[in-house]
Amino acid sequence: MRWSIVILMMLSLACSKKEAAPANPEQTAEAGADPSPDGAEPKAGEVAVPATATLRPLDSPELPLQLRTPAPSLDAPPVLEVLEQGQEPRQPLRFRIKPGFEQKVSLALGFTIDALVAVLRVGEAIYVVTYDLTLRAGKAEDDGSVRVTFKVDGATIDPKRIGDKRLSRIEQALTSARKLTGSYTLGPRGRMTKLKMNIPKDATRTAHDMADNLRWALVQMTPAFPEEPVGQGAKWTVHEGVQEGGIHVNQLSTLEVVKVEGSRVELAVQAQQSAAPQSFSNPGIAIVNQLKLLGAEADGSLHWDLTQLAPRAADLSANVLKSADQPTKDPKNPSIEVIVKTSRAVNYDAE
């Protein structure tokens, strides 16, 4: 697998100066990171994902109407609205997974974090983890849904990109990542429910980040399809509540059929996110933060054979920007503002 999209941090934000930073800046909203992250310049052949996420209050008229309210319940089915049905011939898009079907995939997941904590910059330079996964379908339910189990067979990283200072910590996290297992239910129209990920109890903060990134990839790679038949050029929106980084997020996605032939469909995907102010804890850290604002944008493409458990190809990237108050140990400063940029990408091609 050749990694073609590398996520780069180019965060340049003004942050109000506070009297003191947290007692331990490595336990900021995105703890476990290194000060002054390296990797700020792309190498030959790499493409930087532009930082387009914007912080906007929920009453901002620039947000789509669906994103101006608190997120739908995590248990609520997504709300789909067909904007265009597309050309004839049209067909209903449905997953048709045979019980016992097993599929092995290799996903390259990129991840990076940048944060401003008072006058201190804390971040995690780019790392790209390649996961070898096995997915297996159980028996079909009466409604056509199947329970899917997955396990990580391997997780590797290019040590040359990490540097000696971070290599030991990343290798320790990879040890936990190689033990990840989980399951979810996949509905015939693509709804993913009851997603469960088993993370080793001794997992480090970085290992929790890796697991959260894998969770993000599994969710975002699985499209939801409308009830009615659609054809090439069809377009619809999907409004739903999702969990990312410990935050209950309001997500609005737009999917467009680029091409459809039998069980194969090629989709273009765009998404925006917002979130209401809320308490949250980052994966692997018990500190409770108070979210103030969140904005996110994502786009990419998916190529699916709907008889399989993973796309034949996926190329997605996302940028999330959030502002939060984090508690400190200093009684004179009960909280401090943290501005965090998180970027993710998934690249996979079995075509």
C-alpha positions, -999 to 999 in steps of 0.1 A, spaced: 0 0 0 14 34 -10 3 63 11 -6 92 -12 -22 118 12 -3 130 42 -20 153 67 -1 184 77 -7 208 105 -7 245 95 -26 259 125 -21 296 130 -46 309 156 -46 338 181 -52 325 216 -59 348 245 -29 349 269 -37 333 302 -18 338 335 -5 302 336 -5 270 316 -16 237 330 7 221 355 14 193 330 10 206 294 13 170 281 -21 164 296 -38 191 276 -69 185 255 -48 164 232 -22 150 257 6 127 249 19 151 223 53 167 218 60 204 220 67 221 187 57 193 165 80 185 136 69 175 101 56 209 92 69 208 56 57 183 30 82 160 13 84 154 -24 53 136 -37 32 144 -6 0 164 -7 -11 186 22 -47 186 32 -58 223 35 -70 235 69 -106 245 61 -124 239 94 -139 270 110 -151 277 145 -187 290 143 -214 293 170 -245 272 165 -266 302 156 -242 312 127 -262 316 95 -232 302 76 -239 268 91 -265 245 74 -298 245 92 -293 209 105 -260 219 122 -275 248 141 -290 226 168 -277 200 192 -267 167 176 -293 139 171 -291 111 196 -263 86 189 -290 58 189 -313 77 165 -313 65 128 -298 89 104 -322 112 86 -317 110 48 -330 135 23 -328 128 -14 -319 159 -34 -316 143 -68 -325 107 -78 -301 106 -107 -303 92 -142 -321 61 -153 -317 32 -149 -321 35 -111 -318 9 -85 -320 6 -47 -285 5 -31 -283 -22 -5 -256 -42 12 -260 -79 4 -235 -97 27 -234 -135 28 -231 -150 63 -196 -161 70 -181 -138 44 -145 -129 54 -124 -100 40 -89 -89 47 -80 -52 41 -50 -30 47 -58 6 56 -34 35 59 -46 60 85 -29 93 90 -33 114 122 -19 146 136 -28 170 164 -18 206 170 -29 226 201 -24 261 215 -24 261 253 -20 297 265 14 306 250 26 270 248 22 250 216 17 212 220 12 188 192 17 154 176 35 155 143 22 133 114 21 96 118 6 71 94 -4 37 107 -11 9 83 -36 -16 97 -41 -51 85 -77 -60 94 -98 -91 91 -136 -85 89 -161 -114 92 -199 -114 88 -222 -134 111 -256 -147 102 -282 -124 87 -310 -111 108 -347 -109 97 -342 -72 86 -312 -81 65 -286 -67 89 -254 -87 98 -232 -86 128 -196 -79 117 -165 -87 138 -131 -73 131 -96 -78 145 -63 -61 138 -38 -86 124 -10 -61 121 -2 -24 127 30 -8 113 45 26 110 75 41 91 100 48 118 118 73 96 88 96 98 86 95 136 121 104 147 140 89 176 124 111 202 89 97 196 97 62 184 96 45 217 62 60 226 47 52 192 60 16 193 44 11 227 11 24 213 14 0 183 17 -29 207 -18 -21 220 -31 -13 185 -22 -48 174 -45 -63 200 -76 -43 189 -108 -62 182 -144 -51 178 -178 -56 162 -207 -37 147 -240 -43 131 -243 -33 94 -278 -27 81 -288 -33 44 -290 4 38 -256 10 54 -265 21 89 -238 11 113 -249 4 149 -237 -11 182 -200 -4 173 -178 -18 200 -141 -16 202 -120 -37 227 -90 -17 237 -63 -32 260 -65 -20 296 -29 -9 296 -33 11 264 -14 45 264 -30 78 254 -14 75 220 -29 40 216 -63 54 225 -58 80 197 -50 52 173 -81 33 182 -102 64 179 -88 70 144 -96 35 134 -131 39 148 -135 71 127 -124 53 95 -148 25 100 -177 48 105 -169 73 78 -162 46 52 -196 31 56 -222 51 36 -260 53 43 -283 48 13 -318 62 7 -349 40 6 -357 49 -30 -339 37 -61 -311 61 -74 -289 63 -104 -257 81 -116 -258 117 -105 -280 110 -75 -274 131 -44 -286 129 -8 -278 142 26 -273 122 58 -279 139 91 -268 120 122 -251 122 156 -217 106 159 -191 101 186 -156 114 179 -128 120 203 -152 118 233 -175 145 218 -211 141 207 -209 156 172 -236 168 148 -227 156 113 -243 165 79 -229 145 50 -237 149 13 -232 118 -9 -233 118 -47 -233 87 -70 -204 92 -95 -209 58 -111 -230 27 -104 -228 -7 -121 -246 -36 -105 -233 -40 -69 -205 -16 -75 -210 21 -67 -186 50 -66 -194 79 -43 -182 114 -37 -185 125 -1 -185 158 17 -193 164 54 -196 192 79 -198 190 117 -207 212 146 -212 204 183 -231 221 212 -211 231 243 -207 200 264 -184 182 289 -161 156 274 -131 136 281 -105 127 254 -99 90 248 -76 76 274 -77 107 297 -99 112 327 -97 150 326 -131 166 320 -130 195 295 -157 219 286 -162 222 248 -170 258 237 -169 255 199 -163 229 172 -161 230 135 -151 203 110 -150 196 73 -143 164 54 -143 152 18 -132 123 -4 -143 93 -24 -155 58 -18 -156 28 -42 -178 0 -28 -188 -35 -39 -220 -39 -18 -214 -76 -14 -183 -69 6 -175 -56 41 -150 -29 32 -147 -5 3 -126 -15 -27 -110 20 -24 -113 49 0 -97 83 1 -110 105 28 -96 134 49 -110 155 77 -100 185 97 -116 193 131 -110 226 150 -123 230 185 -120 254 214 -123 240 250 -117 250 286 -95 226 305 -91 225 343 -58 232 359 -42 224 392 -38 261 400 -67 274 422 -61 309 407 -67 295 372 -96 270 374 -95 265 337 -75 275 306 -85 278 270 -72 252 246 -75 255 208 -70 221 191 -67 211 154 -70 174 146 -66 160 111 -73 125 100 -71 107 66 -77 72 54 -62 58 22 -71 23 9 -71 9 -26 -78 -28 -35 -88 -20 -71 
